[in-house]
Amino acid sequence: AQTVTQSQPEMSVQEAETVTLSCTYDTSESNYYLFWYKQPPSRQMILVIRQEAYKQQNATENRFSVNFQKAAKSFSLKISDSQLGDTAMYFCAFMKHPQGGSEKLVFGKGTKLTVNP
Amino acid sequence: ETGVTQTPRHLVMGMTNKKSLKCEQHLGHNAMYWYKQSAKKPLELMFVYSLEERVENNSVPSRFSPECPNSSHLFLHLHTLQPEDSALYLCASSQDQGFVNEQFFGPGTRLTVL
């Protein structure tokens, strides 16, 4: 079974600074996908960024980028130029490549990020 | 409305009550999901429906009963719940089940069982 570990329950960062959220996972699969989801207070969870394991290049979405280290099974999220609206719970998630079966996301416990003015 | 909606947003019920949670998606998706989000625990997948057929039941107790009358609506019927069932219940949908599509989440129903 796959597991996802987020070792930082809470983090804080000053506005405009950069912060990195950690995520490690355990799997015996070679073909899989990794995601970061954001859940703002009292708002819907939304996808921030995703990475295909077969791609060596790290995914980037505007101020959000990942550091994907496949051998180390590490998938950290870097948020540059942090904004107050980035305050949220961030969940790392894993999905093995669907092969006619369920599209099952396995989530970590989350990291609560607070951006301070 | 657009996206994934859930009603009610908050629900308080006793252990002997019967209630239902409703989820509706306006995205034309074919797959819908129920998740349970408890404090300090990872999100737990409960059920997956694809084209109105249940394709996964993740060892969920029978006091939770899902229903998917069509691809736009998903219900979670609750009866004889326990206080440990108190949690945020999230509904999600995706274009297809079995493909790596983004899952879109609803705002959740905050359930408190007394």
Interface residues (C-beta under 8 A of the other chain):
Chain A: V4 P9 Y33 Y37 S42 R43 Q44 M45 I46 L47 R50 F91 M95 H97 P98 G100 G101 S102 E103 K104 L105 V106 F107 G108 K109 G110
Chain B: G3 V4 A31 K40 K41 P42 L43 L45 V48 V55 E56 L90 S94 Q97 G98 F99 V100 N101 E102 Q103 F105 G106 P107 G108
